[in-house]
Amino acid sequence: MASRNSFSGQLGFVLTAAGCAVGLGNIWRFPYLAAKDGGGIFLLVYLVLAVTFGFTLLTTEIAIGRRTQRCALFAYKAVHPSFRHLGTVACLIPAILLSYYCVVGGWVMKYAVVFVSGDGQAAVDDGFFGGFISSQFEPLAYMVVFLGVTALIVSRGLNSGIERFSKTIMPLLFLMIVGIAVFSLTLSYSDGNGNMRTGWDGLKVFVVPDFEGLTMESLSVTFLDAMGQLFYSLSLAAGIMVSYGSYVRKDENLVQGINRIEFFDTLVAFLAGFMVIPAVYVFSGYEGLESSGPGLMFVSLPKVFAAIGPAGSVVGIVFFVMVVFAALTSSVGMMEAFVSSYMEKYQISRRKCTWLSFTAIAAVAVVVCLGYNVFYFEYELPNGVKAQVLDVLDYVSNNIMMPVLEIGTCILIGWVATPDSIVDELTANGEKFMRRKLYAVMIRYVVPLLLGVLLVKSTGIV
């Protein structure tokens, strides 16, 4: 096998891996779940799971990649031949994810263009978002542009494309998030009854635990929500971290790198809530926080920017440009996960493999776009969601394939290769791994049990 490319150093690895995790899931899903699940209660549960459940899976995937020096398609087979099918699943997941993620990325680009062109007021109309996604041609155009930019970055290679893009964008992205988060605290608004709401009040909604009505059932929902969010926040179960791990040099301190990724991802998830929840609460109260996903991003927030006044147009520009950057860092990771695999499988050039992948993904994405007009239908999923094409793909990838992949990974590492195979990789250069015992217990018993519960609940069996 030819010599494998590698990151230029730990900074490139951390920024690239963290950038992949800082995507739409953190910006529109984390704030909604935090508001829905009791603010500080959700944060506490999330932090506990991040340093146990999330840490275990993140560590496992990155260490598998570096240990085998193989892409996701072949890494699991390299650990044990009987588990080769996990590699196939690990390649299918990012392909499915990107086929609808690039559609949503196109929506974000549309809003960025609207605000940059000075027409942000148009986005406030309740029918603006629905009218845009149900049109036949404009969403297709934005999807192709978004996917094309992603392919262009990936086609330039690991160091000149992916790593350079991450090193440039991530500091700028972080500054934008911090700037908007601080600005959201300065906001205030009096409703028709003379009740004043401030950004600090919204921050309390986010960080102060709300124990009113807390039951074991509601706590279990919070637990499952936080666990599901970690897949988004850490880019788990999509072959991405395995692929990025395979690019880490053998002399790098892997434990230190993983700890930094874990910290940075958790910080950005927190800042996403810090950025969104106070602003939405000030102008829309608790009702505005009930919107999730597209409703929060494309309906509630434009109204917030309009309510801010003249400064809202500037904030809207910064916000949607920032979200475009965040979406791109994630889409690049998804495309790299399967491009690197099929480069290795078919021994073809990166450029050719990237643009072939672009063509295949775009073909599926066209169907996703047309799912809001030409191919529109409503289908009730086992979890109770009324779905269109995009929702069906999201359900299959996130609710079924991801937990199945990670349960298989836990069996492979916990019981076949044994946790020592990962620990040995982490300590290959004499590094100290302080959570060694925790890791062994989590990968063998706790994580597969939690994943099983998540799988059963999400499929509607109970």
C-alpha positions in Angstrom: 0.0 0.0 0.0 1.3 3.5 -0.9 2.5 5.8 1.9 -0.6 7.5 3.4 -1.0 11.3 3.6 -1.0 12.8 7.1 -2.0 16.0 8.8 0.8 18.5 9.1 0.5 18.5 12.9 -1.9 18.2 15.8 -3.4 21.7 15.2 -4.4 20.6 11.7 -5.9 17.4 13.0 -7.8 19.1 15.9 -9.2 21.9 13.8 -10.2 19.6 10.9 -11.9 17.1 13.2 -13.6 19.7 15.3 -14.7 21.7 12.3 -16.4 18.6 10.9 -18.4 18.4 14.1 -19.4 22.1 14.2 -22.2 21.8 11.8 -25.9 22.3 11.5 -26.7 19.8 14.2 -24.9 21.9 16.8 -26.5 25.2 15.6 -30.1 24.2 15.2 -30.5 21.0 17.1 -28.6 21.6 20.3 -30.3 24.9 21.3 -33.8 23.4 20.7 -33.1 20.3 22.8 -31.6 22.3 25.6 -34.6 24.6 25.7 -37.0 21.6 25.4 -35.4 19.5 28.1 -35.1 21.8 31.0 -32.1 24.0 30.2 -29.4 23.3 32.7 -30.7 19.7 33.2 -30.0 19.0 29.6 -26.6 20.6 29.8 -25.6 18.6 32.8 -26.7 15.3 31.2 -25.0 16.2 28.0 -21.7 17.0 29.7 -21.8 13.7 31.7 -22.4 11.8 28.5 -19.8 13.8 26.5 -17.0 12.7 28.9 -18.2 9.1 29.0 -20.4 7.9 26.1 -19.1 10.5 23.5 -15.5 10.2 24.7 -15.6 6.4 24.3 -16.9 6.4 20.7 -14.7 9.3 19.6 -11.6 7.7 21.1 -12.5 4.3 19.5 -13.1 5.6 16.0 -9.9 7.8 15.9 -7.7 5.1 17.3 -9.1 2.5 14.9 -8.1 4.9 12.0 -4.6 5.5 13.2 -3.9 1.9 14.3 -4.9 0.5 10.9 -3.8 3.5 8.7 -6.8 2.5 6.6 -9.9 4.4 5.4 -13.3 3.6 6.9 -14.1 1.0 4.3 -11.1 -1.2 5.2 -10.3 -0.2 8.8 -12.7 -2.5 10.5 -11.6 -5.4 8.3 -8.0 -4.7 9.3 -9.0 -5.0 13.0 -10.8 -8.3 12.4 -11.9 -9.8 9.0 -15.2 -10.9 10.3 -16.3 -7.3 10.9 -15.6 -6.1 7.4 -19.2 -5.2 6.8 -19.0 -2.5 9.4 -16.8 -0.7 6.9 -19.4 -0.8 4.2 -22.0 0.6 6.6 -19.5 3.3 7.7 -19.1 4.4 4.0 -22.9 4.3 3.2 -23.8 6.5 6.2 -21.8 9.7 5.1 -23.0 9.2 1.5 -26.7 9.2 2.7 -26.0 12.1 5.1 -24.4 14.3 2.4 -27.2 13.6 -0.1 -29.6 15.6 2.1 -27.2 17.7 4.1 -26.1 19.5 0.8 -29.8 20.3 0.2 -30.0 22.0 3.7 -26.6 23.6 3.0 -28.1 25.1 -0.1 -31.0 26.5 1.9 -28.5 28.2 4.2 -26.6 29.6 1.2 -29.9 31.1 0.0 -30.5 32.9 3.3 -26.9 34.1 3.4 -27.4 35.6 -0.1 -30.7 37.2 0.9 -29.2 38.9 3.9 -26.0 39.9 2.2 -28.0 41.5 -0.7 -29.9 43.6 1.8 -33.2 41.8 1.4 -33.3 40.2 4.8 -36.8 41.6 5.6 -38.2 39.3 2.9 -37.1 36.3 4.9 -39.4 37.4 7.8 -42.5 36.4 5.9 -44.0 33.1 7.2 -44.4 31.9 3.6 -40.8 32.7 2.5 -39.2 29.5 3.6 -42.0 27.2 2.4 -42.2 29.0 -0.9 -38.5 28.6 -1.5 -38.1 24.9 -0.7 -41.2 24.0 -2.6 -40.0 25.8 -5.8 -38.5 23.4 -8.4 -35.4 25.1 -9.6 -33.9 27.5 -7.1 -33.2 24.9 -4.3 -31.5 22.7 -7.0 -29.2 25.5 -8.0 -28.1 26.3 -4.4 -27.7 22.6 -3.7 -25.3 22.2 -6.6 -23.3 25.2 -5.6 -22.9 24.0 -2.0 -22.0 20.5 -3.1 -19.6 21.8 -5.7 -17.7 23.9 -3.2 -17.5 20.9 -0.9 -16.1 18.8 -3.8 -13.7 21.5 -4.8 -12.2 21.5 -1.3 -12.0 17.7 -1.0 -10.5 17.4 -4.5 -7.5 19.6 -3.5 -6.3 16.9 -1.1 -5.8 16.6 2.6 -3.2 19.3 3.3 -3.9 21.8 0.5 -7.6 21.4 0.6 -9.3 20.0 3.7 -6.6 21.0 6.3 -6.0 24.5 4.9 -9.7 25.2 4.7 -10.2 24.2 8.3 -7.3 26.2 9.6 -8.6 29.2 7.8 -12.3 28.9 8.6 -12.3 27.6 12.1 -10.8 30.6 13.9 -13.1 32.9 11.9 -16.1 30.7 12.7 -15.3 30.6 16.4 -15.0 34.4 16.5 -18.3 34.8 14.7 -20.1 32.4 17.2 -18.6 34.2 20.2 -19.5 37.6 18.8 -23.1 36.7 18.2 -23.3 35.0 21.6 -22.1 38.1 23.4 -24.4 40.3 21.3 -27.4 38.2 22.2 -27.0 39.1 25.9 -27.4 42.8 25.1 -30.9 42.4 23.7 -34.1 43.4 25.4 -37.8 43.6 24.4 -41.1 44.6 26.0 -44.1 42.6 24.8 -47.7 44.0 24.5 -48.3 43.4 28.2 -45.3 45.5 29.2 -43.3 42.4 30.3 -39.6 43.0 29.7 -37.4 40.1 28.5 -33.6 40.4 28.2 -30.8 38.3 26.8 -29.8 37.5 30.4 -33.2 36.1 31.0 -32.8 33.9 27.9 -29.4 32.7 29.2 -31.0 31.6 32.4 -33.5 29.6 30.4 -30.5 27.9 28.8 -28.2 27.2 31.7 -30.4 27.1 34.9 -32.0 23.7 35.5 -35.8 23.7 35.4 -37.0 21.0 37.8 -40.7 21.8 37.5 -42.5 18.8 36.4 -39.3 16.7 36.2 -40.1 12.9 36.3 -38.1 9.8 35.6 -39.9 9.6 32.2 -38.9 13.2 31.2 -35.4 12.6 32.5 -35.1 9.5 30.3 -36.2 11.6 27.3 -33.6 14.2 28.1 -31.0 11.4 28.4 -31.9 9.9 25.0 -32.0 13.4 23.4 -28.5 14.2 24.8 -27.1 10.9 23.7 -28.6 11.3 20.1 -27.1 14.8 20.0 -23.6 13.5 20.6 -23.7 11.8 17.3 -24.1 15.2 15.6 -21.8 17.1 18.0 -18.9 14.7 17.6 -19.4 13.5 14.0 -19.7 9.9 15.2 -20.8 6.8 13.4 -20.2 8.1 9.9 -16.7 6.9 9.1 -15.4 10.5 9.3 -13.3 10.2 12.5 -12.0 6.8 11.4 -10.8 8.4 8.2 -9.3 11.5 9.9 -7.7 9.2 12.5 -5.9 7.4 9.7 -4.2 10.6 8.7 -2.7 11.2 12.2 1.0 10.5 12.4 2.2 7.7 14.6 4.4 10.1 16.7 1.5 12.5 17.5 0.0 12.5 21.0 -3.4 11.0 20.2 -4.8 11.3 23.8 -4.1 15.0 23.8 -5.6 15.5 20.4 -8.8 13.6 21.3 -9.2 15.6 24.6 -8.9 18.9 22.6 -11.4 17.8 20.0 -13.8 16.8 22.8 -13.4 20.1 24.6 -13.7 22.2 21.5 -16.8 20.4 20.3 -18.5 20.7 23.7 -17.6 24.4 23.9 -19.0 25.2 20.5 -22.2 23.2 21.2 -22.6 25.3 24.4 -21.9 28.5 22.5 -24.5 27.6 19.9 -27.1 27.5 22.6 -25.6 30.7 24.1 -26.0 32.3 20.7 -29.5 31.2 19.8 -31.6 30.7 22.9 -31.3 34.2 24.5 -32.0 36.0 21.2 -35.1 33.8 20.3 -36.4 34.0 23.9 -36.1 37.8 24.0 -38.4 38.4 21.0 -40.5 35.2 20.9 -40.6 33.9 24.4 -40.9 30.2 25.1 -43.1 29.8 22.0 -40.2 30.7 19.7 -38.0 28.0 21.4 -40.5 25.3 20.5 -39.3 25.4 16.9 -36.7 22.8 16.0 -34.5 22.3 12.9 -35.5 24.3 9.9 -38.3 26.1 11.8 -35.7 27.6 14.2 -33.1 28.4 11.6 -35.2 29.7 8.8 -38.4 31.0 10.4 -37.7 32.1 14.0 -34.3 33.6 13.7 -35.0 35.9 10.7 -37.9 37.3 12.8 -35.4 37.9 15.6 -33.0 39.7 13.3 -35.9 41.9 12.0 -37.0 42.7 15.5 -33.5 43.8 16.5 -33.7 46.8 14.1 -31.0 48.1 11.8 -28.3 46.1 13.5 -30.3 43.0 12.9 -29.4 43.0 9.2 -25.7 42.9 10.1 -26.2 40.2 12.6 -28.2 38.2 10.1 -25.4 38.5 7.5 -22.8 37.4 10.1 -25.0 34.5 11.3 -25.9 33.0 8.0 -22.4 33.4 6.6 -21.1 31.7 9.8 -23.6 28.8 9.3 -22.5 28.4 5.7 -18.9 27.9 6.9 -20.1 25.5 9.6 -22.1 23.5 7.1 -19.2 23.3 4.7 -16.7 22.0 7.4 -19.1 19.2 8.1 -19.9 18.4 4.5 -16.2 18.2 3.7 -15.8 15.6 6.4 -18.7 13.5 5.0 -17.4 13.6 1.5 -13.8 12.8 2.5 -15.0 9.7 4.5 -16.3 7.9 1.3 -13.9 9.5 -1.2 -10.9 8.3 0.7 -12.4 4.8 0.9 -13.2 4.5 -2.8 -9.8 6.0 -3.8 -8.2 3.1 -1.9 -10.7 0.5 -3.2 -10.4 1.3 -6.9 -7.0 2.9 -6.9 -8.1 6.0 -8.8 -7.0 9.6 -8.3 -8.5 11.9 -5.7 -9.8 14.4 -8.2 -11.6 11.8 -10.3 -13.1 10.0 -7.3 -14.3 13.3 -5.8 -16.1 14.4 -9.0 -17.6 11.0 -9.5 -18.9 11.2 -5.9 -20.2 14.7 -6.6 -22.2 13.3 -9.5 -23.7 10.4 -7.6 -24.6 12.5 -4.5 -26.1 15.3 -6.6 -28.4 12.8 -8.4 -29.8 11.7 -5.0 -29.9 15.3 -3.8 -32.1 16.3 -6.7 -34.7 13.7 -5.6 -34.5 15.2 -2.1 -35.0 18.7 -3.4 -38.0 17.6 -5.5 -39.4 15.8 -2.4 -41.0 19.2 -1.5 -42.8 19.5 -4.8 -42.8 16.9 -7.6 -42.2 13.9 -5.3 -44.0 15.3 -2.3 -45.6 12.7 0.1 -46.2 12.3 3.8 -45.3 9.1 5.5 -45.4 8.5 9.3 -42.2 7.0 10.5 -42.0 4.6 13.5 -40.9 7.5 15.7 -44.1 9.4 14.9 -42.6 12.0 12.6 -44.5 12.8 9.4 -41.8 12.5 6.8 -40.8 13.5 3.3 -37.8 12.2 1.3 -35.3 14.2 3.4 -36.8 13.0 6.7 -36.8 9.3 5.5 -33.1 9.5 4.7 -32.4 11.2 8.0 -34.3 8.5 9.9 -32.6 5.6 8.2 -29.1 7.0 8.6 -29.4 8.5 12.1 -31.9 6.3 13.9 -31.0 2.9 12.4 -27.6 2.7 10.7 -25.6 4.8 13.1 -26.6 2.9 16.3 -26.2 -0.4 14.5 -22.7 0.6 13.3 -21.6 1.7 16.8 -23.0 -1.4 18.5 -21.0 -3.5 16.0 -17.9 -1.4 16.9 -18.4 -1.9 20.6 -18.6 -5.7 20.1 -15.5 -5.6 17.9 -13.4 -3.5 20.2 -14.9 -4.5 23.6 -14.9 -8.3 23.1 -13.0 -9.4 20.0 -10.0 -7.1 19.6 -10.3 -6.1 23.4 -10.0 -2.6 24.7 -6.3 -3.1 25.1 -5.9 -2.8 21.3 -7.2 0.8 21.6 -5.3 1.6 24.8 -2.0 0.4 23.2 -2.6 2.7 20.3 -3.3 5.6 22.5 -0.2 5.0 24.6 2.2 3.9 21.8 4.6 6.8 22.5 4.5 6.5 26.3 1.5 8.8 26.7 -0.7 8.5 29.9 -4.3 7.5 29.4 -6.1 8.5 32.6 -9.5 7.1 31.6 -8.2 3.6 30.8 -10.5 1.8 33.2 -13.5 4.0 32.4 -12.9 3.3 28.7 -12.9 -0.5 29.1 -16.1 -0.5 31.1 -17.9 1.9 28.7 -16.9 0.1 25.5 -17.8 -3.3 26.8 -21.0 -2.7 28.8 -22.4 0.8 29.1 -22.2 2.2 25.6 -23.7 -0.9 23.8 -26.5 -1.0 26.3 -27.3 2.7 25.8 -27.1 2.3 22.0 -29.5 -0.6 22.2 -32.0 1.5 24.2 -31.6 4.4 21.7 -32.1 2.1 18.8 -35.2 0.5 20.3 -36.7 3.9 21.3 -36.0 5.5 17.9 -37.6 2.6 15.9 -40.8 2.9 18.0 -40.7 -0.7 19.2 -41.4 0.6 22.7 
